[in-house]
Amino acid sequence: MLGGLRWSGDDERRLRTLTPFYPSPRSLLEAIEHAIECGADGLREGAAHLRSIGVGLRDLSAGCCSSAYGGTVWYCEAIDVARALSSTC
């Protein structure tokens, strides 16, 4: 994962190729953070790297899931509210 993140650099188009079922880099980061909370400590460096890139992490209403490569995006108002709350803390 870290190799892919390094390859993408700060190019959002490249980063999106790494996230086919996540509608935004923010959604990918949320999934990685959840995996870390569940014990996947090996993902910590990748999460830190993704946070440092910062590309696409501010989009609070990007949806919660998408079909492969974003043809369809599903939204959840509760997730949008939770994202907004977490960004103010």
Helices and strands as residue ranges (DSSP letters): H 2-8, H 12-17, H 25-37, G 41-43, H 44-53, E 65-66, G 68-70, E 73-74, H 77-88
